[in-house]
Each structure stands twice: as structure tokens, then as C-alpha cells.
Amino acid sequence: EPDIGKELKPVLWNSKWIPIAENGCGDYLCIDTDPSEAGVVGQVLYFWHDWGKRSIEAKNIFEFIEICLKEESE
């Protein structure tokens, strides 16, 4: 059952998602170059290979890096 946020097009995979990191198990962190009308080009999403969940983690790569840096300092 897909669990896809409104910022993403309702597909399980989009060839315009650009993987930028992976965990070795088939899951990817991607930059979305083809968002839905509610999303923004460049938003960062998690793609889980064995689960229909697709979630936006940040509005762009810079915001994502800031989130990572804040988590690291805590």
C-alpha cells in the first residue's frame, strides 16, 4: 500500500528522482526533479525499496544538510 506525501507524484518510482545516497539495502535518499504541484523542484525524499512510503525530508539539499548538522550536534 503506497504511503506517498502530497508533495510527490503518486508513483512508487519516478525516473526523475536522482539518488544521492543509499544504505546498501536498496533504500535511497533522492533529489526530486519532478514534484507534484504541492512540492518544489529539488526537494529531498526518502525512497524505501520494500515499503510504499515516500516522504519529503527537506525542501532542498541545503535544508537537509542543516538538519543533519543539527542532529550531529545534539
C-alpha positions in Angstrom: 0.0 0.0 0.0 1.6 3.3 -1.1 2.1 6.0 1.5 3.1 9.0 -0.6 3.1 12.6 0.6 1.2 15.2 -1.3 4.4 16.9 -2.4 5.2 13.8 -4.5 3.6 12.4 -7.6 1.6 9.3 -6.7 4.1 6.7 -8.1 6.3 4.1 -6.5 9.3 5.2 -8.5 10.0 8.2 -10.7 12.9 8.2 -13.1 13.3 11.9 -12.3 14.3 11.2 -8.7 18.0 11.4 -8.5 19.6 9.1 -5.9 22.3 10.9 -3.9 22.8 8.4 -1.1 21.9 4.8 -0.3 22.1 2.5 2.7 23.3 -0.7 0.9 19.9 -2.3 1.2 18.1 -0.7 -1.7 16.8 2.4 0.0 17.7 5.8 -1.4 17.9 9.5 -0.5 16.8 11.3 -3.6 16.5 14.8 -5.1 13.1 15.2 -6.7 13.3 17.0 -10.1 9.6 16.2 -10.9 7.4 17.1 -7.9 3.7 17.3 -7.7 2.0 20.8 -7.7 2.3 20.9 -3.9 6.0 20.1 -3.9 9.1 22.0 -5.0 11.9 21.0 -7.5 14.9 19.9 -5.6 13.1 18.6 -2.5 14.8 15.7 -0.8 12.9 12.5 -0.3 13.4 9.0 1.2 12.7 6.1 -1.1 12.2 2.8 0.7 12.5 -0.2 -1.7 10.3 -2.6 0.2 7.7 -0.3 1.6 5.4 2.1 -0.2 6.5 5.0 2.0 7.9 8.1 0.2 8.5 11.1 2.4 9.9 14.5 2.0 12.7 15.2 4.4 13.7 18.7 3.3 12.7 21.4 0.8 16.2 21.3 -0.7 19.7 19.8 -0.2 20.9 22.7 1.9 18.0 22.4 4.3 18.7 18.6 4.5 22.4 19.3 5.4 21.3 21.8 8.1 19.0 19.1 9.6 21.9 16.6 9.6 24.3 19.1 11.2 21.8 19.9 13.9 21.2 16.1 14.7 25.0 15.6 14.8 25.5 18.4 17.4 22.7 17.1 19.7 
